[in-house]
Amino acid sequence: MENKIALSPELVHEFVGNAHGGLERVLELLDQEPALINAAWDWGGGDWETALGAASHMGRKDIAHELLIRGARLDIFAAAMLGKLAIVQSIIQTFPEARAWRGPHGISLLSHAQAGGDEAIHVVEWLQGQSQL
């Protein structure tokens, strides 16, 4: 395995921070440094967040889509926000404990789905039904 130079912490922090709502800057930073795509920032205490994680809990489908087409790794939180019910169901059926997993900043899976608005309402409804089991 080759030794690679670590990404600048300042650049990672700016990238993840902008992914909460700054699509244009996110794309500029990716053009500047494509390796940022899956970089994660530790906000403290092990609260790791990627740009996709930031976009997901903020309901920023536009940013999430751009990140995914550029190679971001899809997770259950982004799938929930994007309304991808089959993916969410598959993960929870395989790992039932995923229902209680927390994303960045301790934000619940249900909250990620709610951030997806109308496009994710079926995920919200399914998750709410699961919590009653």
N, CA, C and O atoms as CSV, one atom per row, in Angstrom:
chain,resi,resn,atom,element,x,y,z
A,1,MET,N,N,0.838,-1.165,0.000
A,1,MET,CA,C,0.000,0.000,0.000
A,1,MET,C,C,0.892,1.241,0.000
A,1,MET,O,O,1.817,1.355,0.804
A,2,GLU,N,N,0.601,2.159,-0.909
A,2,GLU,CA,C,1.427,3.361,-1.000
A,2,GLU,C,C,1.065,4.376,0.086
A,2,GLU,O,O,-0.094,4.500,0.482
A,3,ASN,N,N,2.072,5.086,0.548
A,3,ASN,CA,C,1.830,6.153,1.513
A,3,ASN,C,C,1.321,7.369,0.768
A,3,ASN,O,O,1.945,7.835,-0.185
A,4,LYS,N,N,0.191,7.876,1.206
A,4,LYS,CA,C,-0.381,9.060,0.586
A,4,LYS,C,C,-0.290,10.212,1.569
A,4,LYS,O,O,-0.274,10.014,2.784
A,5,ILE,N,N,-0.231,11.400,1.033
A,5,ILE,CA,C,-0.200,12.595,1.862
A,5,ILE,C,C,-1.615,12.852,2.372
A,5,ILE,O,O,-2.578,12.819,1.605
A,6,ALA,N,N,-1.728,13.107,3.665
A,6,ALA,CA,C,-3.036,13.378,4.268
A,6,ALA,C,C,-3.623,14.671,3.696
A,6,ALA,O,O,-2.898,15.605,3.351
A,7,LEU,N,N,-4.937,14.697,3.609
A,7,LEU,CA,C,-5.625,15.913,3.196
A,7,LEU,C,C,-5.471,16.972,4.286
A,7,LEU,O,O,-5.375,16.650,5.471
A,8,SER,N,N,-5.451,18.198,3.885
A,8,SER,CA,C,-5.364,19.302,4.833
A,8,SER,C,C,-6.602,19.307,5.735
A,8,SER,O,O,-7.726,19.310,5.233
A,9,PRO,N,N,-6.412,19.307,7.054
A,9,PRO,CA,C,-7.576,19.352,7.949
A,9,PRO,C,C,-8.468,20.568,7.689
A,9,PRO,O,O,-9.691,20.479,7.791
A,10,GLU,N,N,-7.860,21.685,7.358
A,10,GLU,CA,C,-8.651,22.890,7.078
A,10,GLU,C,C,-9.534,22.690,5.851
A,10,GLU,O,O,-10.675,23.152,5.815
A,11,LEU,N,N,-9.007,22.008,4.860
A,11,LEU,CA,C,-9.763,21.748,3.632
A,11,LEU,C,C,-10.917,20.781,3.914
A,11,LEU,O,O,-12.028,20.988,3.427
A,12,VAL,N,N,-10.662,19.737,4.689
A,12,VAL,CA,C,-11.716,18.778,5.051
A,12,VAL,C,C,-12.804,19.490,5.845
A,12,VAL,O,O,-13.991,19.301,5.578
A,13,HIS,N,N,-12.408,20.307,6.816
A,13,HIS,CA,C,-13.378,21.040,7.634
A,13,HIS,C,C,-14.239,21.959,6.764
A,13,HIS,O,O,-15.457,22.013,6.938
A,14,GLU,N,N,-13.626,22.668,5.846
A,14,GLU,CA,C,-14.366,23.564,4.953
A,14,GLU,C,C,-15.324,22.770,4.064
A,14,GLU,O,O,-16.470,23.174,3.863
A,15,PHE,N,N,-14.855,21.647,3.538
A,15,PHE,CA,C,-15.670,20.823,2.646
A,15,PHE,C,C,-16.905,20.288,3.373
A,15,PHE,O,O,-18.027,20.447,2.893
A,16,VAL,N,N,-16.701,19.664,4.513
A,16,VAL,CA,C,-17.824,19.099,5.273
A,16,VAL,C,C,-18.738,20.217,5.764
A,16,VAL,O,O,-19.960,20.075,5.715
A,17,GLY,N,N,-18.182,21.301,6.226
A,17,GLY,CA,C,-18.998,22.418,6.691
A,17,GLY,C,C,-19.884,22.978,5.593
A,17,GLY,O,O,-21.058,23.266,5.826
A,18,ASN,N,N,-19.335,23.134,4.404
A,18,ASN,CA,C,-20.123,23.668,3.287
A,18,ASN,C,C,-21.172,22.690,2.791
A,18,ASN,O,O,-22.165,23.102,2.192
A,19,ALA,N,N,-20.971,21.410,3.026
A,19,ALA,CA,C,-21.942,20.411,2.571
A,19,ALA,C,C,-23.265,20.507,3.329
A,19,ALA,O,O,-24.237,19.852,2.952
A,20,HIS,N,N,-23.315,21.300,4.376
A,20,HIS,CA,C,-24.571,21.551,5.084
A,20,HIS,C,C,-25.482,22.467,4.272
A,20,HIS,O,O,-26.664,22.594,4.593
A,21,GLY,N,N,-24.958,23.106,3.231
A,21,GLY,CA,C,-25.822,23.983,2.445
A,21,GLY,C,C,-25.171,24.735,1.307
A,21,GLY,O,O,-25.867,25.457,0.593
A,22,GLY,N,N,-23.883,24.606,1.100
A,22,GLY,CA,C,-23.188,25.388,0.077
A,22,GLY,C,C,-22.783,24.563,-1.129
A,22,GLY,O,O,-21.611,24.217,-1.282
A,23,LEU,N,N,-23.746,24.243,-1.990
A,23,LEU,CA,C,-23.477,23.380,-3.154
A,23,LEU,C,C,-22.342,23.911,-4.020
A,23,LEU,O,O,-21.434,23.162,-4.380
A,24,GLU,N,N,-22.386,25.178,-4.352
A,24,GLU,CA,C,-21.373,25.735,-5.254
A,24,GLU,C,C,-19.962,25.560,-4.689
A,24,GLU,O,O,-19.046,25.173,-5.413
A,25,ARG,N,N,-19.789,25.844,-3.401
A,25,ARG,CA,C,-18.460,25.719,-2.795
A,25,ARG,C,C,-18.039,24.263,-2.692
A,25,ARG,O,O,-16.865,23.944,-2.877
A,26,VAL,N,N,-18.983,23.374,-2.400
A,26,VAL,CA,C,-18.683,21.941,-2.348
A,26,VAL,C,C,-18.125,21.479,-3.692
A,26,VAL,O,O,-17.125,20.762,-3.742
A,27,LEU,N,N,-18.771,21.890,-4.773
A,27,LEU,CA,C,-18.313,21.488,-6.099
A,27,LEU,C,C,-16.954,22.094,-6.440
A,27,LEU,O,O,-16.114,21.436,-7.053
A,28,GLU,N,N,-16.740,23.348,-6.043
A,28,GLU,CA,C,-15.429,23.977,-6.254
A,28,GLU,C,C,-14.332,23.204,-5.528
A,28,GLU,O,O,-13.267,22.940,-6.088
A,29,LEU,N,N,-14.606,22.846,-4.280
A,29,LEU,CA,C,-13.602,22.121,-3.494
A,29,LEU,C,C,-13.337,20.739,-4.075
A,29,LEU,O,O,-12.197,20.276,-4.073
A,30,LEU,N,N,-14.378,20.075,-4.573
A,30,LEU,CA,C,-14.183,18.766,-5.200
A,30,LEU,C,C,-13.373,18.873,-6.482
A,30,LEU,O,O,-12.550,18.007,-6.775
A,31,ASP,N,N,-13.605,19.931,-7.245
A,31,ASP,CA,C,-12.796,20.146,-8.447
A,31,ASP,C,C,-11.335,20.368,-8.076
A,31,ASP,O,O,-10.429,19.906,-8.770
A,32,GLN,N,N,-11.119,21.075,-6.984
A,32,GLN,CA,C,-9.763,21.351,-6.499
A,32,GLN,C,C,-9.103,20.091,-5.951
A,32,GLN,O,O,-7.921,19.849,-6.193
A,33,GLU,N,N,-9.875,19.282,-5.206
A,33,GLU,CA,C,-9.321,18.088,-4.556
A,33,GLU,C,C,-10.358,16.967,-4.537
A,33,GLU,O,O,-11.117,16.844,-3.575
A,34,PRO,N,N,-10.398,16.146,-5.596
A,34,PRO,CA,C,-11.387,15.059,-5.684
A,34,PRO,C,C,-11.327,14.065,-4.525
A,34,PRO,O,O,-12.330,13.415,-4.228
A,35,ALA,N,N,-10.180,13.931,-3.865
A,35,ALA,CA,C,-10.046,12.983,-2.756
A,35,ALA,C,C,-10.889,13.379,-1.544
A,35,ALA,O,O,-11.017,12.596,-0.603
A,36,LEU,N,N,-11.456,14.560,-1.553
A,36,LEU,CA,C,-12.320,14.992,-0.450
A,36,LEU,C,C,-13.633,14.206,-0.397
A,36,LEU,O,O,-14.296,14.203,0.640
A,37,ILE,N,N,-14.018,13.553,-1.467
A,37,ILE,CA,C,-15.351,12.986,-1.609
A,37,ILE,C,C,-15.808,12.174,-0.397
A,37,ILE,O,O,-16.976,12.265,-0.019
A,38,ASN,N,N,-14.948,11.400,0.212
A,38,ASN,CA,C,-15.325,10.593,1.373
A,38,ASN,C,C,-14.584,11.005,2.645
A,38,ASN,O,O,-14.556,10.258,3.623
A,39,ALA,N,N,-13.987,12.193,2.624
A,39,ALA,CA,C,-13.284,12.683,3.809
A,39,ALA,C,C,-14.284,12.927,4.934
A,39,ALA,O,O,-15.440,13.274,4.688
A,40,ALA,N,N,-13.832,12.743,6.151
A,40,ALA,CA,C,-14.699,12.939,7.319
A,40,ALA,C,C,-14.044,13.896,8.295
A,40,ALA,O,O,-12.822,13.928,8.444
A,41,TRP,N,N,-14.884,14.671,8.954
A,41,TRP,CA,C,-14.425,15.617,9.965
A,41,TRP,C,C,-14.919,15.152,11.323
A,41,TRP,O,O,-16.070,14.737,11.461
A,42,ASP,N,N,-14.057,15.219,12.320
A,42,ASP,CA,C,-14.424,14.871,13.691
A,42,ASP,C,C,-14.755,16.163,14.425
A,42,ASP,O,O,-13.870,16.963,14.731
A,43,TRP,N,N,-16.043,16.356,14.704
A,43,TRP,CA,C,-16.496,17.558,15.404
A,43,TRP,C,C,-16.167,17.486,16.890
A,43,TRP,O,O,-16.385,18.451,17.623
A,44,GLY,N,N,-15.652,16.367,17.328
A,44,GLY,CA,C,-15.286,16.176,18.728
A,44,GLY,C,C,-16.007,14.985,19.309
A,44,GLY,O,O,-17.164,14.720,18.983
A,45,GLY,N,N,-15.325,14.281,20.158
A,45,GLY,CA,C,-15.929,13.140,20.832
A,45,GLY,C,C,-16.330,12.018,19.891
A,45,GLY,O,O,-17.246,11.250,20.185
A,46,GLY,N,N,-15.649,11.923,18.765
A,46,GLY,CA,C,-15.973,10.860,17.812
A,46,GLY,C,C,-17.188,11.139,16.950
A,46,GLY,O,O,-17.722,10.222,16.326
A,47,ASP,N,N,-17.637,12.391,16.902
A,47,ASP,CA,C,-18.771,12.789,16.071
A,47,ASP,C,C,-18.266,13.054,14.656
A,47,ASP,O,O,-18.099,14.199,14.235
A,48,TRP,N,N,-18.028,11.956,13.934
A,48,TRP,CA,C,-17.486,12.033,12.582
A,48,TRP,C,C,-18.597,12.323,11.590
A,48,TRP,O,O,-19.704,11.797,11.698
A,49,GLU,N,N,-18.279,13.177,10.614
A,49,GLU,CA,C,-19.270,13.534,9.598
A,49,GLU,C,C,-18.582,13.682,8.249
A,49,GLU,O,O,-17.526,14.305,8.136
A,50,THR,N,N,-19.201,13.099,7.230
A,50,THR,CA,C,-18.766,13.296,5.855
A,50,THR,C,C,-19.637,14.377,5.230
A,50,THR,O,O,-20.618,14.819,5.827
A,51,ALA,N,N,-19.276,14.793,4.041
A,51,ALA,CA,C,-20.110,15.763,3.322
A,51,ALA,C,C,-21.489,15.171,3.043
A,51,ALA,O,O,-22.499,15.865,3.152
A,52,LEU,N,N,-21.528,13.885,2.682
A,52,LEU,CA,C,-22.825,13.251,2.435
A,52,LEU,C,C,-23.653,13.208,3.709
A,52,LEU,O,O,-24.867,13.403,3.668
A,53,GLY,N,N,-23.008,12.955,4.834
A,53,GLY,CA,C,-23.713,12.968,6.108
A,53,GLY,C,C,-24.287,14.339,6.415
A,53,GLY,O,O,-25.411,14.450,6.905
A,54,ALA,N,N,-23.518,15.385,6.128
A,54,ALA,CA,C,-23.986,16.755,6.357
A,54,ALA,C,C,-25.185,17.064,5.472
A,54,ALA,O,O,-26.205,17.557,5.952
A,55,ALA,N,N,-25.064,16.778,4.198
A,55,ALA,CA,C,-26.167,17.045,3.267
A,55,ALA,C,C,-27.403,16.256,3.661
A,55,ALA,O,O,-28.524,16.745,3.518
A,56,SER,N,N,-27.209,15.049,4.153
A,56,SER,CA,C,-28.335,14.174,4.473
A,56,SER,C,C,-29.164,14.691,5.638
A,56,SER,O,O,-30.391,14.732,5.542
A,57,HIS,N,N,-28.537,15.083,6.720
A,57,HIS,CA,C,-29.356,15.532,7.852
A,57,HIS,C,C,-29.920,16.929,7.628
A,57,HIS,O,O,-30.829,17.352,8.342
A,58,MET,N,N,-29.387,17.650,6.640
A,58,MET,CA,C,-29.926,18.968,6.315
A,58,MET,C,C,-31.005,18.898,5.229
A,58,MET,O,O,-31.621,19.911,4.897
A,59,GLY,N,N,-31.230,17.708,4.680
A,59,GLY,CA,C,-32.228,17.571,3.625
A,59,GLY,C,C,-31.793,18.157,2.296
A,59,GLY,O,O,-32.637,18.505,1.469
A,60,ARG,N,N,-30.502,18.271,2.077
A,60,ARG,CA,C,-29.974,18.855,0.844
A,60,ARG,C,C,-29.784,17.777,-0.215
A,60,ARG,O,O,-28.676,17.286,-0.431
A,61,LYS,N,N,-30.881,17.418,-0.869
A,61,LYS,CA,C,-30.863,16.387,-1.906
A,61,LYS,C,C,-29.937,16.766,-3.053
A,61,LYS,O,O,-29.260,15.908,-3.619
A,62,ASP,N,N,-29.906,18.058,-3.398
A,62,ASP,CA,C,-29.054,18.508,-4.495
A,62,ASP,C,C,-27.586,18.200,-4.214
A,62,ASP,O,O,-26.873,17.692,-5.079
A,63,ILE,N,N,-27.145,18.509,-3.004
A,63,ILE,CA,C,-25.752,18.242,-2.639
A,63,ILE,C,C,-25.511,16.742,-2.561
A,63,ILE,O,O,-24.493,16.253,-3.049
A,64,ALA,N,N,-26.438,16.006,-1.951
A,64,ALA,CA,C,-26.289,14.549,-1.836
A,64,ALA,C,C,-26.163,13.893,-3.208
A,64,ALA,O,O,-25.297,13.040,-3.407
A,65,HIS,N,N,-27.014,14.281,-4.153
A,65,HIS,CA,C,-26.953,13.701,-5.498
A,65,HIS,C,C,-25.605,13.981,-6.159
A,65,HIS,O,O,-25.003,13.087,-6.754
A,66,GLU,N,N,-25.138,15.212,-6.055
A,66,GLU,CA,C,-23.845,15.551,-6.656
A,66,GLU,C,C,-22.711,14.743,-6.031
A,66,GLU,O,O,-21.811,14.281,-6.732
A,67,LEU,N,N,-22.759,14.576,-4.719
A,67,LEU,CA,C,-21.723,13.789,-4.053
A,67,LEU,C,C,-21.783,12.330,-4.477
A,67,LEU,O,O,-20.747,11.715,-4.728
A,68,LEU,N,N,-22.975,11.775,-4.559
A,68,LEU,CA,C,-23.125,10.366,-4.928
A,68,LEU,C,C,-22.650,10.105,-6.352
A,68,LEU,O,O,-21.999,9.091,-6.600
A,69,ILE,N,N,-22.955,10.986,-7.284
A,69,ILE,CA,C,-22.502,10.740,-8.656
A,69,ILE,C,C,-20.991,10.892,-8.790
A,69,ILE,O,O,-20.394,10.431,-9.762
A,70,ARG,N,N,-20.380,11.546,-7.799
A,70,ARG,CA,C,-18.920,11.704,-7.811
A,70,ARG,C,C,-18.205,10.659,-6.958
A,70,ARG,O,O,-16.983,10.702,-6.816
A,71,GLY,N,N,-18.965,9.718,-6.390
A,71,GLY,CA,C,-18.326,8.603,-5.705
A,71,GLY,C,C,-18.480,8.537,-4.203
A,71,GLY,O,O,-17.841,7.703,-3.561
A,72,ALA,N,N,-19.305,9.388,-3.620
A,72,ALA,CA,C,-19.532,9.281,-2.173
A,72,ALA,C,C,-20.167,7.928,-1.867
A,72,ALA,O,O,-20.940,7.396,-2.664
A,73,ARG,N,N,-19.831,7.383,-0.707
A,73,ARG,CA,C,-20.358,6.078,-0.302
A,73,ARG,C,C,-21.734,6.259,0.337
A,73,ARG,O,O,-21.878,6.927,1.361
A,74,LEU,N,N,-22.734,5.652,-0.289
A,74,LEU,CA,C,-24.106,5.736,0.196
A,74,LEU,C,C,-24.237,5.010,1.532
A,74,LEU,O,O,-23.692,3.921,1.717
A,75,ASP,N,N,-24.967,5.629,2.459
A,75,ASP,CA,C,-25.260,4.963,3.724
A,75,ASP,C,C,-26.761,5.032,3.990
A,75,ASP,O,O,-27.499,5.666,3.237
A,76,ILE,N,N,-27.203,4.390,5.042
A,76,ILE,CA,C,-28.629,4.306,5.348
A,76,ILE,C,C,-29.238,5.682,5.616
A,76,ILE,O,O,-30.414,5.897,5.325
A,77,PHE,N,N,-28.470,6.604,6.158
A,77,PHE,CA,C,-28.985,7.935,6.479
A,77,PHE,C,C,-29.283,8.731,5.209
A,77,PHE,O,O,-30.324,9.378,5.102
A,78,ALA,N,N,-28.362,8.676,4.252
A,78,ALA,CA,C,-28.595,9.347,2.970
A,78,ALA,C,C,-29.746,8.670,2.227
A,78,ALA,O,O,-30.588,9.345,1.633
A,79,ALA,N,N,-29.780,7.341,2.261
A,79,ALA,CA,C,-30.867,6.616,1.594
A,79,ALA,C,C,-32.216,7.026,2.165
A,79,ALA,O,O,-33.176,7.212,1.416
A,80,ALA,N,N,-32.299,7.168,3.484
A,80,ALA,CA,C,-33.555,7.573,4.122
A,80,ALA,C,C,-33.958,8.971,3.673
A,80,ALA,O,O,-35.116,9.192,3.320
A,81,MET,N,N,-33.034,9.906,3.680
A,81,MET,CA,C,-33.338,11.279,3.283
A,81,MET,C,C,-33.750,11.358,1.817
A,81,MET,O,O,-34.603,12.166,1.450
A,82,LEU,N,N,-33.149,10.524,0.988
A,82,LEU,CA,C,-33.456,10.535,-0.443
A,82,LEU,C,C,-34.710,9.732,-0.794
A,82,LEU,O,O,-35.097,9.661,-1.960
A,83,GLY,N,N,-35.338,9.133,0.209
A,83,GLY,CA,C,-36.575,8.394,-0.029
A,83,GLY,C,C,-36.369,7.016,-0.634
A,83,GLY,O,O,-37.272,6.490,-1.283
A,84,LYS,N,N,-35.213,6.429,-0.436
A,84,LYS,CA,C,-34.887,5.108,-0.996
A,84,LYS,C,C,-35.335,4.019,-0.023
A,84,LYS,O,O,-34.519,3.412,0.670
A,85,LEU,N,N,-36.639,3.785,0.014
A,85,LEU,CA,C,-37.232,2.864,0.972
A,85,LEU,C,C,-36.672,1.451,0.856
A,85,LEU,O,O,-36.386,0.825,1.876
A,86,ALA,N,N,-36.510,0.938,-0.349
A,86,ALA,CA,C,-36.027,-0.436,-0.516
A,86,ALA,C,C,-34.642,-0.614,0.116
A,86,ALA,O,O,-34.355,-1.661,0.695
A,87,ILE,N,N,-33.797,0.396,0.007
A,87,ILE,CA,C,-32.459,0.311,0.597
A,87,ILE,C,C,-32.560,0.316,2.119
A,87,ILE,O,O,-31.927,-0.496,2.792
A,88,VAL,N,N,-33.358,1.235,2.656
A,88,VAL,CA,C,-33.533,1.320,4.106
A,88,VAL,C,C,-34.115,0.010,4.643
A,88,VAL,O,O,-33.641,-0.514,5.651
A,89,GLN,N,N,-35.132,-0.512,3.978
A,89,GLN,CA,C,-35.749,-1.772,4.409
A,89,GLN,C,C,-34.747,-2.914,4.376
A,89,GLN,O,O,-34.675,-3.709,5.313
A,90,SER,N,N,-33.984,-2.996,3.315
A,90,SER,CA,C,-33.011,-4.076,3.177
A,90,SER,C,C,-31.982,-4.054,4.302
A,90,SER,O,O,-31.651,-5.094,4.871
A,91,ILE,N,N,-31.486,-2.879,4.612
A,91,ILE,CA,C,-30.487,-2.773,5.684
A,91,ILE,C,C,-31.106,-3.153,7.025
A,91,ILE,O,O,-30.506,-3.901,7.796
A,92,ILE,N,N,-32.292,-2.647,7.305
A,92,ILE,CA,C,-32.924,-2.934,8.598
A,92,ILE,C,C,-33.349,-4.392,8.694
A,92,ILE,O,O,-33.305,-4.972,9.779
A,93,GLN,N,N,-33.757,-4.992,7.594
A,93,GLN,CA,C,-34.094,-6.416,7.636
A,93,GLN,C,C,-32.848,-7.261,7.874
A,93,GLN,O,O,-32.924,-8.316,8.504
A,94,THR,N,N,-31.720,-6.811,7.380
A,94,THR,CA,C,-30.461,-7.533,7.572
A,94,THR,C,C,-29.857,-7.241,8.937
A,94,THR,O,O,-29.317,-8.136,9.588
A,95,PHE,N,N,-29.946,-6.003,9.363
A,95,PHE,CA,C,-29.410,-5.558,10.648
A,95,PHE,C,C,-30.509,-4.814,11.397
A,95,PHE,O,O,-30.557,-3.586,11.329
A,96,PRO,N,N,-31.391,-5.509,12.106
A,96,PRO,CA,C,-32.517,-4.858,12.785
A,96,PRO,C,C,-32.101,-3.721,13.723
A,96,PRO,O,O,-32.862,-2.775,13.925
A,97,GLU,N,N,-30.918,-3.810,14.286
A,97,GLU,CA,C,-30.442,-2.760,15.184
A,97,GLU,C,C,-30.208,-1.434,14.460
A,97,GLU,O,O,-30.068,-0.395,15.104
A,98,ALA,N,N,-30.165,-1.463,13.139
A,98,ALA,CA,C,-29.956,-0.240,12.356
A,98,ALA,C,C,-31.068,0.772,12.588
A,98,ALA,O,O,-30.878,1.971,12.389
A,99,ARG,N,N,-32.208,0.290,13.003
A,99,ARG,CA,C,-33.344,1.169,13.306
A,99,ARG,C,C,-32.950,2.225,14.344
A,99,ARG,O,O,-33.463,3.345,14.327
A,100,ALA,N,N,-32.047,1.861,15.234
A,100,ALA,CA,C,-31.640,2.761,16.320
A,100,ALA,C,C,-30.293,3.444,16.060
A,100,ALA,O,O,-29.829,4.211,16.903
A,101,TRP,N,N,-29.663,3.185,14.922
A,101,TRP,CA,C,-28.382,3.830,14.632
A,101,TRP,C,C,-28.547,5.340,14.608
A,101,TRP,O,O,-29.621,5.859,14.305
A,102,ARG,N,N,-27.476,6.027,14.929
A,102,ARG,CA,C,-27.454,7.490,14.915
A,102,ARG,C,C,-26.425,7.962,13.901
A,102,ARG,O,O,-25.343,7.388,13.782
A,103,GLY,N,N,-26.769,8.987,13.192
A,103,GLY,CA,C,-25.859,9.590,12.222
A,103,GLY,C,C,-25.032,10.685,12.870
A,103,GLY,O,O,-24.928,10.752,14.095
A,104,PRO,N,N,-24.441,11.545,12.045
A,104,PRO,CA,C,-23.664,12.646,12.585
A,104,PRO,C,C,-24.472,13.449,13.607
A,104,PRO,O,O,-25.681,13.627,13.457
A,105,HIS,N,N,-23.806,13.916,14.615
A,105,HIS,CA,C,-24.383,14.733,15.689
A,105,HIS,C,C,-25.459,13.979,16.470
A,105,HIS,O,O,-26.258,14.596,17.173
A,106,GLY,N,N,-25.485,12.652,16.352
A,106,GLY,CA,C,-26.472,11.848,17.068
A,106,GLY,C,C,-27.873,11.930,16.486
A,106,GLY,O,O,-28.844,11.585,17.159
A,107,ILE,N,N,-27.990,12.381,15.249
A,107,ILE,CA,C,-29.299,12.564,14.617
A,107,ILE,C,C,-29.844,11.203,14.185
A,107,ILE,O,O,-29.137,10.402,13.574
A,108,SER,N,N,-31.109,10.961,14.513
A,108,SER,CA,C,-31.741,9.667,14.264
A,108,SER,C,C,-32.004,9.408,12.779
A,108,SER,O,O,-32.019,10.322,11.955
A,109,LEU,N,N,-32.207,8.152,12.480
A,109,LEU,CA,C,-32.570,7.740,11.129
A,109,LEU,C,C,-33.898,8.372,10.725
A,109,LEU,O,O,-34.044,8.848,9.599
A,110,LEU,N,N,-34.862,8.379,11.636
A,110,LEU,CA,C,-36.162,8.983,11.355
A,110,LEU,C,C,-36.015,10.469,11.024
A,110,LEU,O,O,-36.662,10.962,10.100
A,111,SER,N,N,-35.186,11.173,11.755
A,111,SER,CA,C,-34.980,12.603,11.472
A,111,SER,C,C,-34.370,12.819,10.093
A,111,SER,O,O,-34.707,13.781,9.403
A,112,HIS,N,N,-33.472,11.921,9.693
A,112,HIS,CA,C,-32.909,12.018,8.338
A,112,HIS,C,C,-34.010,11.854,7.305
A,112,HIS,O,O,-34.060,12.600,6.327
A,113,ALA,N,N,-34.888,10.888,7.511
A,113,ALA,CA,C,-35.988,10.678,6.571
A,113,ALA,C,C,-36.900,11.907,6.551
A,113,ALA,O,O,-37.330,12.338,5.481
A,114,GLN,N,N,-37.193,12.463,7.704
A,114,GLN,CA,C,-38.048,13.647,7.772
A,114,GLN,C,C,-37.414,14.827,7.046
A,114,GLN,O,O,-38.124,15.651,6.468
A,115,ALA,N,N,-36.100,14.917,7.067
A,115,ALA,CA,C,-35.404,15.992,6.353
A,115,ALA,C,C,-35.593,15.878,4.845
A,115,ALA,O,O,-35.417,16.859,4.123
A,116,GLY,N,N,-35.950,14.688,4.363
A,116,GLY,CA,C,-36.158,14.465,2.939
A,116,GLY,C,C,-37.471,15.002,2.406
A,116,GLY,O,O,-37.696,14.991,1.196
A,117,GLY,N,N,-38.345,15.472,3.289
A,117,GLY,CA,C,-39.602,16.075,2.848
A,117,GLY,C,C,-40.531,15.088,2.166
A,117,GLY,O,O,-40.521,13.895,2.469
A,118,ASP,N,N,-41.331,15.595,1.246
A,118,ASP,CA,C,-42.358,14.790,0.578
A,118,ASP,C,C,-41.795,13.561,-0.126
A,118,ASP,O,O,-42.444,12.516,-0.166
A,119,GLU,N,N,-40.598,13.682,-0.679
A,119,GLU,CA,C,-40.000,12.561,-1.412
A,119,GLU,C,C,-39.639,11.399,-0.501
A,119,GLU,O,O,-39.436,10.282,-0.978
A,120,ALA,N,N,-39.557,11.640,0.789
A,120,ALA,CA,C,-39.169,10.586,1.728
A,120,ALA,C,C,-40.285,10.237,2.707
A,120,ALA,O,O,-40.046,9.524,3.682
A,121,ILE,N,N,-41.502,10.728,2.464
A,121,ILE,CA,C,-42.585,10.490,3.413
A,121,ILE,C,C,-42.864,8.999,3.598
A,121,ILE,O,O,-43.203,8.566,4.700
A,122,HIS,N,N,-42.723,8.214,2.536
A,122,HIS,CA,C,-42.953,6.770,2.659
A,122,HIS,C,C,-41.904,6.105,3.553
A,122,HIS,O,O,-42.198,5.105,4.207
A,123,VAL,N,N,-40.692,6.647,3.586
A,123,VAL,CA,C,-39.660,6.137,4.487
A,123,VAL,C,C,-40.022,6.517,5.924
A,123,VAL,O,O,-39.892,5.699,6.835
A,124,VAL,N,N,-40.474,7.749,6.126
A,124,VAL,CA,C,-40.899,8.205,7.452
A,124,VAL,C,C,-42.007,7.295,7.972
A,124,VAL,O,O,-41.940,6.803,9.099
A,125,GLU,N,N,-43.014,7.077,7.152
A,125,GLU,CA,C,-44.157,6.258,7.569
A,125,GLU,C,C,-43.731,4.827,7.887
A,125,GLU,O,O,-44.194,4.243,8.866
A,126,TRP,N,N,-42.853,4.266,7.066
A,126,TRP,CA,C,-42.391,2.897,7.300
A,126,TRP,C,C,-41.596,2.819,8.601
A,126,TRP,O,O,-41.799,1.902,9.397
A,127,LEU,N,N,-40.691,3.775,8.824
A,127,LEU,CA,C,-39.899,3.784,10.055
A,127,LEU,C,C,-40.782,3.965,11.281
A,127,LEU,O,O,-40.561,3.317,12.304
A,128,GLN,N,N,-41.770,4.831,11.188
A,128,GLN,CA,C,-42.682,5.012,12.316
A,128,GLN,C,C,-43.457,3.737,12.599
A,128,GLN,O,O,-43.700,3.417,13.763
A,129,GLY,N,N,-43.846,3.011,11.582
A,129,GLY,CA,C,-44.529,1.723,11.765
A,129,GLY,C,C,-43.613,0.691,12.389
A,129,GLY,O,O,-44.064,-0.143,13.175
A,130,GLN,N,N,-42.347,0.734,12.054
A,130,GLN,CA,C,-41.368,-0.202,12.614
A,130,GLN,C,C,-41.149,0.050,14.097
A,130,GLN,O,O,-40.918,-0.886,14.863
A,131,SER,N,N,-41.221,1.308,14.500
A,131,SER,CA,C,-40.958,1.622,15.900
A,131,SER,C,C,-42.088,1.129,16.809
A,131,SER,O,O,-41.918,1.040,18.025
A,132,GLN,N,N,-43.241,0.809,16.214
A,132,GLN,CA,C,-44.375,0.320,16.995
A,132,GLN,C,C,-44.336,-1.197,17.168
A,132,GLN,O,O,-45.131,-1.767,17.915
A,133,LEU,N,N,-43.396,-1.846,16.466
A,133,LEU,CA,C,-43.310,-3.328,16.559
A,133,LEU,C,C,-42.686,-3.755,17.858
A,133,LEU,O,O,-42.535,-4.952,18.106
